[in-house]
Amino acid sequence: MKSQVIMISLEDLVPENHIYRKFDDLLDFNFIEKELKQIEKENNYKGYGVLKLFKCLLLQFLEDLSDRELERFLQENTSAKWFCDFNVAEKTPNFSTFSKLRQRIGTTKLSEIFQGLRNQLKSKGYINEVFNFVDASHLISKANLWKERDKSIKAKYEKLNNKTLPKVAHDKEARIGCKGKNK
């Protein structure tokens, strides 16, 4: 069996119109590097670098992957390797690296960084904040139910149910719903 060696760049393996290229062009990752500099100083991350690992977390969010799925995704997907700045032959992180990184960054800092990325996309017109949600289902919040329950006790009603609720509820049309007759 003959063995062939071909020199190829990972850059050549990722299509020009790939969505990861668009994200790479749109997003400025310099502010993330600045935000995470201290974490990188405190932890070695086996030479990966905190920005590479953060890009992995970003892909995890974009692709809706678990830590184990992300590990495999990075091993098998050349576009993901390119986006996260790995080379073709480079060993990618173990799944446990991602949870450790999230813990070290912390939820507050992660939220700030993702908000910064979101703001970048918003400023470039890729995110619009106009949403209208309409939900016609009747829901009773637990906080209100306690108030109504107390009113029904005061009024000496035996139970708080659909017959007594309109007499004590702020919303006279609200109803208590249930699945089945016994729940």
PyRosetta script that sets phi, psi and omega in degrees:
from pyrosetta import init, pose_from_sequence

init()
pose = pose_from_sequence("MKSQVIMISLEDLVPENHIYRKFDDLLDFNFIEKELKQIEKENNYKGYGVLKLFKCLLLQFLEDLSDRELERFLQENTSAKWFCDFNVAEKTPNFSTFSKLRQRIGTTKLSEIFQGLRNQLKSKGYINEVFNFVDASHLISKANLWKERDKSIKAKYEKLNNKTLPKVAHDKEARIGCKGKNK")
pose.set_psi(1, 130.9)
pose.set_omega(1, -179.6)
pose.set_phi(2, -84.7)
pose.set_psi(2, 144.8)
pose.set_omega(2, 177.2)
pose.set_phi(3, -111.6)
pose.set_psi(3, 133.2)
pose.set_omega(3, 179.5)
pose.set_phi(4, -117.7)
pose.set_psi(4, 142.4)
pose.set_omega(4, 175.4)
pose.set_phi(5, -116.2)
pose.set_psi(5, 123.9)
pose.set_omega(5, 179.8)
pose.set_phi(6, -121.6)
pose.set_psi(6, 132.3)
pose.set_omega(6, 176.3)
pose.set_phi(7, -90.1)
pose.set_psi(7, 120.1)
pose.set_omega(7, 178.9)
pose.set_phi(8, -143.6)
pose.set_psi(8, 144.6)
pose.set_omega(8, 179.7)
pose.set_phi(9, -93.4)
pose.set_psi(9, 143.6)
pose.set_omega(9, 175.3)
pose.set_phi(10, -60.7)
pose.set_psi(10, -31.7)
pose.set_omega(10, 177.1)
pose.set_phi(11, -55.4)
pose.set_psi(11, -37.3)
pose.set_omega(11, -179.0)
pose.set_phi(12, -75.0)
pose.set_psi(12, -20.3)
pose.set_omega(12, -177.3)
pose.set_phi(13, -84.6)
pose.set_psi(13, -15.4)
pose.set_omega(13, -178.9)
pose.set_phi(14, -98.4)
pose.set_psi(14, 118.9)
pose.set_omega(14, -178.5)
pose.set_phi(15, -56.7)
pose.set_psi(15, 146.4)
pose.set_omega(15, -178.5)
pose.set_phi(16, -59.1)
pose.set_psi(16, -31.3)
pose.set_omega(16, -176.9)
pose.set_phi(17, -97.2)
pose.set_psi(17, 15.1)
pose.set_omega(17, -178.6)
pose.set_phi(18, -67.1)
pose.set_psi(18, 142.9)
pose.set_omega(18, -177.5)
pose.set_phi(19, -61.0)
pose.set_psi(19, -32.0)
pose.set_omega(19, 178.8)
pose.set_phi(20, -66.3)
pose.set_psi(20, -31.6)
pose.set_omega(20, 176.2)
pose.set_phi(21, -66.0)
pose.set_psi(21, -39.4)
pose.set_omega(21, 179.5)
pose.set_phi(22, -63.5)
pose.set_psi(22, -45.0)
pose.set_omega(22, 177.5)
pose.set_phi(23, -62.0)
pose.set_psi(23, -41.2)
pose.set_omega(23, -179.6)
pose.set_phi(24, -63.0)
pose.set_psi(24, -37.3)
pose.set_omega(24, 178.2)
pose.set_phi(25, -73.2)
pose.set_psi(25, -38.3)
pose.set_omega(25, -175.1)
pose.set_phi(26, -75.7)
pose.set_psi(26, -38.6)
pose.set_omega(26, -171.0)
pose.set_phi(27, -94.3)
pose.set_psi(27, 138.2)
pose.set_omega(27, 175.1)
pose.set_phi(28, -99.0)
pose.set_psi(28, 110.8)
pose.set_omega(28, -176.9)
pose.set_phi(29, -88.8)
pose.set_psi(29, -0.7)
pose.set_omega(29, -179.0)
pose.set_phi(30, -61.4)
pose.set_psi(30, -40.2)
pose.set_omega(30, -178.7)
pose.set_phi(31, -66.1)
pose.set_psi(31, -30.3)
pose.set_omega(31, 178.1)
pose.set_phi(32, -67.8)
pose.set_psi(32, -42.8)
pose.set_omega(32, 178.3)
pose.set_phi(33, -58.4)
pose.set_psi(33, -43.5)
pose.set_omega(33, 179.2)
pose.set_phi(34, -64.1)
pose.set_psi(34, -43.4)
pose.set_omega(34, -178.7)
pose.set_phi(35, -62.9)
pose.set_psi(35, -33.8)
pose.set_omega(35, -172.3)
pose.set_phi(36, -104.6)
pose.set_psi(36, 8.4)
pose.set_omega(36, -177.7)
pose.set_phi(37, -56.6)
pose.set_psi(37, -43.7)
pose.set_omega(37, -178.4)
pose.set_phi(38, -64.0)
pose.set_psi(38, -40.7)
pose.set_omega(38, 179.6)
pose.set_phi(39, -64.7)
pose.set_psi(39, -37.1)
pose.set_omega(39, 179.5)
pose.set_phi(40, -67.9)
pose.set_psi(40, -36.4)
pose.set_omega(40, 178.4)
pose.set_phi(41, -65.4)
pose.set_psi(41, -39.6)
pose.set_omega(41, -176.2)
pose.set_phi(42, -75.8)
pose.set_psi(42, -26.4)
pose.set_omega(42, -174.2)
pose.set_phi(43, -128.8)
pose.set_psi(43, 138.7)
pose.set_omega(43, -177.5)
pose.set_phi(44, -80.4)
pose.set_psi(44, -36.9)
pose.set_omega(44, -176.7)
pose.set_phi(45, 54.5)
pose.set_psi(45, 33.3)
pose.set_omega(45, 175.6)
pose.set_phi(46, 51.1)
pose.set_psi(46, 36.7)
pose.set_omega(46, 174.8)
pose.set_phi(47, 80.9)
pose.set_psi(47, 2.6)
pose.set_omega(47, -178.9)
pose.set_phi(48, -69.9)
pose.set_psi(48, -40.3)
pose.set_omega(48, -174.0)
pose.set_phi(49, 90.8)
pose.set_psi(49, 138.8)
pose.set_omega(49, -173.4)
pose.set_phi(50, -68.3)
pose.set_psi(50, -31.2)
pose.set_omega(50, 179.4)
pose.set_phi(51, -67.4)
pose.set_psi(51, -42.0)
pose.set_omega(51, 175.8)
pose.set_phi(52, -57.5)
pose.set_psi(52, -46.3)
pose.set_omega(52, -177.7)
pose.set_phi(53, -68.2)
pose.set_psi(53, -35.8)
pose.set_omega(53, 177.2)
pose.set_phi(54, -65.5)
pose.set_psi(54, -39.8)
pose.set_omega(54, 177.3)
pose.set_phi(55, -60.8)
pose.set_psi(55, -34.3)
pose.set_omega(55, 174.8)
pose.set_phi(56, -61.8)
pose.set_psi(56, -43.7)
pose.set_omega(56, 178.8)
pose.set_phi(57, -64.2)
pose.set_psi(57, -36.2)
pose.set_omega(57, 177.7)
pose.set_phi(58, -64.4)
pose.set_psi(58, -43.7)
pose.set_omega(58, 176.0)
pose.set_phi(59, -63.3)
pose.set_psi(59, -37.9)
pose.set_omega(59, 178.6)
pose.set_phi(60, -59.3)
pose.set_psi(60, -42.4)
pose.set_omega(60, 178.0)
pose.set_phi(61, -66.3)
pose.set_psi(61, -47.4)
pose.set_omega(61, -177.6)
pose.set_phi(62, -63.8)
pose.set_psi(62, -37.3)
pose.set_omega(62, -175.8)
pose.set_phi(63, -97.4)
pose.set_psi(63, -1.9)
pose.set_omega(63, 179.3)
pose.set_phi(64, 55.8)
pose.set_psi(64, 60.5)
pose.set_omega(64, -176.1)
pose.set_phi(65, -114.6)
pose.set_psi(65, 147.8)
pose.set_omega(65, 170.2)
pose.set_phi(66, -76.2)
pose.set_psi(66, 172.8)
pose.set_omega(66, 178.4)
pose.set_phi(67, -61.7)
pose.set_psi(67, -42.6)
pose.set_omega(67, 179.5)
pose.set_phi(68, -67.8)
pose.set_psi(68, -38.8)
pose.set_omega(68, 177.4)
pose.set_phi(69, -66.0)
pose.set_psi(69, -37.0)
pose.set_omega(69, 178.4)
pose.set_phi(70, -64.9)
pose.set_psi(70, -41.8)
pose.set_omega(70, 177.9)
pose.set_phi(71, -56.1)
pose.set_psi(71, -48.9)
pose.set_omega(71, -179.0)
pose.set_phi(72, -68.7)
pose.set_psi(72, -40.0)
pose.set_omega(72, 178.8)
pose.set_phi(73, -56.4)
pose.set_psi(73, -44.8)
pose.set_omega(73, 179.8)
pose.set_phi(74, -68.1)
pose.set_psi(74, -33.5)
pose.set_omega(74, 178.4)
pose.set_phi(75, -67.2)
pose.set_psi(75, -37.2)
pose.set_omega(75, -169.3)
pose.set_phi(76, -102.5)
pose.set_psi(76, -16.4)
pose.set_omega(76, -170.9)
pose.set_phi(77, -108.7)
pose.set_psi(77, 111.2)
pose.set_omega(77, -178.5)
pose.set_phi(78, -66.2)
pose.set_psi(78, -33.7)
pose.set_omega(78, 178.2)
pose.set_phi(79, -65.7)
pose.set_psi(79, -38.5)
pose.set_omega(79, 177.8)
pose.set_phi(80, -66.6)
pose.set_psi(80, -42.2)
pose.set_omega(80, 176.6)
pose.set_phi(81, -59.5)
pose.set_psi(81, -44.9)
pose.set_omega(81, 180.0)
pose.set_phi(82, -60.1)
pose.set_psi(82, -47.8)
pose.set_omega(82, -177.7)
pose.set_phi(83, -60.3)
pose.set_psi(83, -39.7)
pose.set_omega(83, -177.1)
pose.set_phi(84, -88.5)
pose.set_psi(84, 6.7)
pose.set_omega(84, 176.0)
pose.set_phi(85, 68.7)
pose.set_psi(85, 30.2)
pose.set_omega(85, 171.5)
pose.set_phi(86, -92.1)
pose.set_psi(86, 155.0)
pose.set_omega(86, 172.3)
pose.set_phi(87, -94.5)
pose.set_psi(87, 172.3)
pose.set_omega(87, -172.7)
pose.set_phi(88, -58.6)
pose.set_psi(88, -41.5)
pose.set_omega(88, -174.5)
pose.set_phi(89, -93.2)
pose.set_psi(89, -5.8)
pose.set_omega(89, -176.0)
pose.set_phi(90, -69.0)
pose.set_psi(90, 138.2)
pose.set_omega(90, 176.8)
pose.set_phi(91, -71.5)
pose.set_psi(91, 130.5)
pose.set_omega(91, -180.0)
pose.set_phi(92, -92.1)
pose.set_psi(92, 161.7)
pose.set_omega(92, -174.4)
pose.set_phi(93, -64.6)
pose.set_psi(93, 152.1)
pose.set_omega(93, 172.4)
pose.set_phi(94, -73.5)
pose.set_psi(94, 152.6)
pose.set_omega(94, -176.7)
pose.set_phi(95, -56.2)
pose.set_psi(95, -32.6)
pose.set_omega(95, -177.0)
pose.set_phi(96, -68.4)
pose.set_psi(96, -22.3)
pose.set_omega(96, 179.0)
pose.set_phi(97, -61.4)
pose.set_psi(97, -36.3)
pose.set_omega(97, -175.1)
pose.set_phi(98, -70.0)
pose.set_psi(98, -42.3)
pose.set_omega(98, 179.0)
pose.set_phi(99, -68.4)
pose.set_psi(99, -36.8)
pose.set_omega(99, 177.5)
pose.set_phi(100, -64.1)
pose.set_psi(100, -41.0)
pose.set_omega(100, 178.6)
pose.set_phi(101, -63.5)
pose.set_psi(101, -46.0)
pose.set_omega(101, 179.5)
pose.set_phi(102, -59.6)
pose.set_psi(102, -39.9)
pose.set_omega(102, 179.2)
pose.set_phi(103, -65.1)
pose.set_psi(103, -42.9)
pose.set_omega(103, -177.8)
pose.set_phi(104, -70.4)
pose.set_psi(104, -34.7)
pose.set_omega(104, 177.2)
pose.set_phi(105, -72.0)
pose.set_psi(105, -43.8)
pose.set_omega(105, -179.4)
pose.set_phi(106, 90.3)
pose.set_psi(106, 150.7)
pose.set_omega(106, -175.6)
pose.set_phi(107, -66.1)
pose.set_psi(107, -35.4)
pose.set_omega(107, -179.1)
pose.set_phi(108, -65.3)
pose.set_psi(108, -48.8)
pose.set_omega(108, -179.2)
pose.set_phi(109, -65.9)
pose.set_psi(109, -41.3)
pose.set_omega(109, 177.6)
pose.set_phi(110, -60.0)
pose.set_psi(110, -42.5)
pose.set_omega(110, 179.2)
pose.set_phi(111, -62.2)
pose.set_psi(111, -41.8)
pose.set_omega(111, 178.9)
pose.set_phi(112, -63.2)
pose.set_psi(112, -42.2)
pose.set_omega(112, -178.7)
pose.set_phi(113, -66.7)
pose.set_psi(113, -45.9)
pose.set_omega(113, 178.6)
pose.set_phi(114, -63.9)
pose.set_psi(114, -34.7)
pose.set_omega(114, 175.8)
pose.set_phi(115, -64.3)
pose.set_psi(115, -39.0)
pose.set_omega(115, 176.9)
pose.set_phi(116, -62.9)
pose.set_psi(116, -42.3)
pose.set_omega(116, 176.7)
pose.set_phi(117, -64.1)
pose.set_psi(117, -42.0)
pose.set_omega(117, 178.8)
pose.set_phi(118, -61.4)
pose.set_psi(118, -42.2)
pose.set_omega(118, 179.4)
pose.set_phi(119, -64.5)
pose.set_psi(119, -36.1)
pose.set_omega(119, 176.3)
pose.set_phi(120, -61.9)
pose.set_psi(120, -46.7)
pose.set_omega(120, -180.0)
pose.set_phi(121, -65.0)
pose.set_psi(121, -38.1)
pose.set_omega(121, 179.6)
pose.set_phi(122, -65.0)
pose.set_psi(122, -43.5)
pose.set_omega(122, -178.6)
pose.set_phi(123, -65.8)
pose.set_psi(123, -24.5)
pose.set_omega(123, 179.4)
pose.set_phi(124, -94.6)
pose.set_psi(124, 5.8)
pose.set_omega(124, 174.7)
pose.set_phi(125, 83.2)
pose.set_psi(125, 15.7)
pose.set_omega(125, -179.7)
pose.set_phi(126, -92.4)
pose.set_psi(126, -12.3)
pose.set_omega(126, 176.9)
pose.set_phi(127, -128.3)
pose.set_psi(127, 133.4)
pose.set_omega(127, 178.2)
pose.set_phi(128, -119.6)
pose.set_psi(128, 139.2)
pose.set_omega(128, -174.9)
pose.set_phi(129, -100.9)
pose.set_psi(129, 27.6)
pose.set_omega(129, 178.8)
pose.set_phi(130, -103.5)
pose.set_psi(130, 107.0)
pose.set_omega(130, 179.3)
pose.set_phi(131, -131.5)
pose.set_psi(131, 139.6)
pose.set_omega(131, 173.7)
pose.set_phi(132, -126.2)
pose.set_psi(132, 120.9)
pose.set_omega(132, 178.3)
pose.set_phi(133, -116.4)
pose.set_psi(133, 131.7)
pose.set_omega(133, 178.8)
pose.set_phi(134, -124.8)
pose.set_psi(134, 126.7)
pose.set_omega(134, 178.2)
pose.set_phi(135, -131.8)
pose.set_psi(135, 119.3)
pose.set_omega(135, -175.8)
pose.set_phi(136, -95.2)
pose.set_psi(136, 2.9)
pose.set_omega(136, -178.1)
pose.set_phi(137, -77.3)
pose.set_psi(137, 147.8)
pose.set_omega(137, 178.4)
pose.set_phi(138, -87.6)
pose.set_psi(138, 121.6)
pose.set_omega(138, 176.5)
pose.set_phi(139, -128.1)
pose.set_psi(139, 140.6)
pose.set_omega(139, 177.4)
pose.set_phi(140, -113.4)
pose.set_psi(140, 123.4)
pose.set_omega(140, -179.8)
pose.set_phi(141, -75.1)
pose.set_psi(141, 150.1)
pose.set_omega(141, -178.3)
pose.set_phi(142, -62.0)
pose.set_psi(142, -36.7)
pose.set_omega(142, -179.9)
pose.set_phi(143, -59.0)
pose.set_psi(143, -42.8)
pose.set_omega(143, 179.4)
pose.set_phi(144, -69.8)
pose.set_psi(144, -37.4)
pose.set_omega(144, -179.5)
pose.set_phi(145, -60.5)
pose.set_psi(145, -37.3)
pose.set_omega(145, 179.2)
pose.set_phi(146, -63.1)
pose.set_psi(146, -41.0)
pose.set_omega(146, 179.1)
pose.set_phi(147, -63.4)
pose.set_psi(147, -44.9)
pose.set_omega(147, -179.5)
pose.set_phi(148, -66.8)
pose.set_psi(148, -37.5)
pose.set_omega(148, 177.7)
pose.set_phi(149, -61.1)
pose.set_psi(149, -44.6)
pose.set_omega(149, 179.2)
pose.set_phi(150, -62.5)
pose.set_psi(150, -40.2)
pose.set_omega(150, 177.4)
pose.set_phi(151, -64.0)
pose.set_psi(151, -40.1)
pose.set_omega(151, -179.2)
pose.set_phi(152, -68.3)
pose.set_psi(152, -34.3)
pose.set_omega(152, 176.6)
pose.set_phi(153, -66.1)
pose.set_psi(153, -43.8)
pose.set_omega(153, 178.4)
pose.set_phi(154, -60.8)
pose.set_psi(154, -39.8)
pose.set_omega(154, 179.9)
pose.set_phi(155, -81.1)
pose.set_psi(155, 2.2)
pose.set_omega(155, 177.2)
pose.set_phi(156, 62.2)
pose.set_psi(156, 35.4)
pose.set_omega(156, 171.9)
pose.set_phi(157, -79.5)
pose.set_psi(157, 143.5)
pose.set_omega(157, -177.2)
pose.set_phi(158, -67.1)
pose.set_psi(158, -42.9)
pose.set_omega(158, -177.6)
pose.set_phi(159, -138.2)
pose.set_psi(159, 156.7)
pose.set_omega(159, 170.4)
pose.set_phi(160, -97.7)
pose.set_psi(160, 106.6)
pose.set_omega(160, -178.9)
pose.set_phi(161, -142.5)
pose.set_psi(161, -170.9)
pose.set_omega(161, -176.6)
pose.set_phi(162, -66.7)
pose.set_psi(162, -19.7)
pose.set_omega(162, 177.2)
pose.set_phi(163, -80.8)
pose.set_psi(163, -39.7)
pose.set_omega(163, -177.2)
pose.set_phi(164, -90.7)
pose.set_psi(164, -24.0)
pose.set_omega(164, -176.4)
pose.set_phi(165, -55.9)
pose.set_psi(165, -46.8)
pose.set_omega(165, -179.9)
pose.set_phi(166, -60.4)
pose.set_psi(166, -23.7)
pose.set_omega(166, -179.2)
pose.set_phi(167, -76.3)
pose.set_psi(167, -25.1)
pose.set_omega(167, -175.9)
pose.set_phi(168, -118.3)
pose.set_psi(168, -14.5)
pose.set_omega(168, -174.6)
pose.set_phi(169, -78.7)
pose.set_psi(169, 149.0)
pose.set_omega(169, 174.2)
pose.set_phi(170, -67.0)
pose.set_psi(170, -43.7)
pose.set_omega(170, 176.5)
pose.set_phi(171, -93.4)
pose.set_psi(171, 104.6)
pose.set_omega(171, -173.9)
pose.set_phi(172, -66.7)
pose.set_psi(172, -19.2)
pose.set_omega(172, -179.0)
pose.set_phi(173, -95.5)
pose.set_psi(173, -1.9)
pose.set_omega(173, -178.9)
pose.set_phi(174, -67.4)
pose.set_psi(174, 147.0)
pose.set_omega(174, 178.8)
pose.set_phi(175, -134.1)
pose.set_psi(175, 152.9)
pose.set_omega(175, 174.3)
pose.set_phi(176, -91.8)
pose.set_psi(176, 123.9)
pose.set_omega(176, -179.6)
pose.set_phi(177, -105.3)
pose.set_psi(177, 158.6)
pose.set_omega(177, 177.5)
pose.set_phi(178, -156.2)
pose.set_psi(178, 160.9)
pose.set_omega(178, 174.4)
pose.set_phi(179, -98.1)
pose.set_psi(179, 123.3)
pose.set_omega(179, 179.5)
pose.set_phi(180, 77.3)
pose.set_psi(180, 176.5)
pose.set_omega(180, -177.0)
pose.set_phi(181, -89.9)
pose.set_psi(181, -22.3)
pose.set_omega(181, -173.1)
pose.set_phi(182, -98.9)
pose.set_psi(182, 1.9)
pose.set_omega(182, -176.3)
pose.set_phi(183, -112.3)
pose.dump_pdb("model.pdb")
